[in-house]
Amino acid sequence: MLGPGSPQPPQAAQQAVCSARGCRADGVFALRWNNPAVHTPERRKTWLACDDHRTSLSEFLSMRGFLRDVVPLTDLREHAGEDGQRDAEGDAG
């Protein structure tokens, strides 16, 4: 799990892999979520999704009331700032 300020190897900072378990496809969507029982309302965690897993990962988070928004990964990168920091989770499910 990576968090703000976590050191990242250069290749990991550039790599955007789908968060679905076992999937190694490029992540093209950012699923922004939080668990209201654990996170403050403004906190957002991020899972990445490829085209094939966007729906299933979104449904998984929605059923739990965690999904906040889904944006193209390019939009997330534009808003990440110069340091490119984001809070990302690894394999989902």
C-alpha positions in Angstrom: 0.0 0.0 0.0 1.3 3.4 -0.9 0.4 6.6 0.9 1.4 10.2 0.7 5.1 10.5 1.0 5.8 6.8 0.5 9.0 6.3 -1.5 8.4 4.8 -4.9 10.8 3.2 -7.3 10.9 5.2 -10.6 9.2 2.4 -12.6 6.4 2.1 -10.0 5.6 5.8 -10.2 5.1 5.5 -13.9 3.3 2.1 -13.9 -0.5 2.1 -13.8 -1.8 -1.4 -13.4 -5.4 -2.4 -12.9 -6.2 -3.2 -9.2 -8.3 -6.2 -10.0 -6.7 -9.3 -8.5 -4.4 -11.0 -11.0 -4.9 -8.4 -13.8 -1.8 -6.8 -15.2 -3.6 -4.6 -17.8 -3.0 -0.9 -17.9 -5.3 1.0 -15.5 -7.2 3.7 -17.4 -9.7 4.7 -14.8 -9.3 5.9 -11.3 -11.9 4.7 -8.8 -11.9 7.2 -6.0 -13.3 5.9 -2.7 -13.3 6.0 1.0 -14.7 4.0 3.9 -16.7 6.4 6.0 -16.2 4.2 9.1 -12.4 4.6 8.8 -11.6 7.7 6.7 -12.4 11.3 7.1 -15.0 12.6 4.5 -12.4 14.4 2.3 -10.0 11.4 2.2 -9.9 9.5 -1.1 -8.2 6.1 -1.7 -7.7 5.1 -5.3 -8.0 1.9 -7.2 -7.1 1.7 -10.9 -9.2 -0.2 -13.4 -8.8 -1.3 -16.9 -11.7 -1.3 -19.3 -12.6 -4.9 -18.5 -12.7 -4.4 -14.7 -14.1 -0.9 -14.4 -17.7 -2.1 -13.8 -16.9 -5.0 -11.4 -14.6 -2.9 -9.3 -17.1 0.0 -9.3 -19.9 -2.4 -8.2 -17.7 -3.9 -5.5 -17.1 -0.4 -4.0 -20.7 0.8 -4.6 -22.3 -2.1 -2.8 -20.4 -1.1 0.3 -21.1 2.6 0.0 -17.5 3.4 -0.6 -17.3 4.6 -4.2 -17.2 8.4 -4.6 -16.3 8.9 -8.2 -14.7 7.4 -11.3 -12.5 9.5 -13.5 -10.1 8.8 -16.4 -6.6 8.2 -15.0 -5.3 11.1 -17.2 -7.6 13.5 -15.2 -6.3 12.2 -11.9 -2.7 12.7 -13.0 -3.4 16.2 -14.1 -4.7 17.0 -10.7 -2.1 15.2 -8.7 0.3 18.1 -8.7 4.0 18.1 -9.6 5.0 15.5 -7.1 2.4 13.0 -8.5 1.5 11.7 -5.1 -1.7 9.8 -4.7 -3.1 7.3 -2.2 -3.3 4.0 -4.1 -4.2 0.4 -3.1 -2.9 -2.7 -4.6 -4.9 -5.7 -5.7 -8.6 -5.5 -5.1 -11.0 -8.2 -4.1 
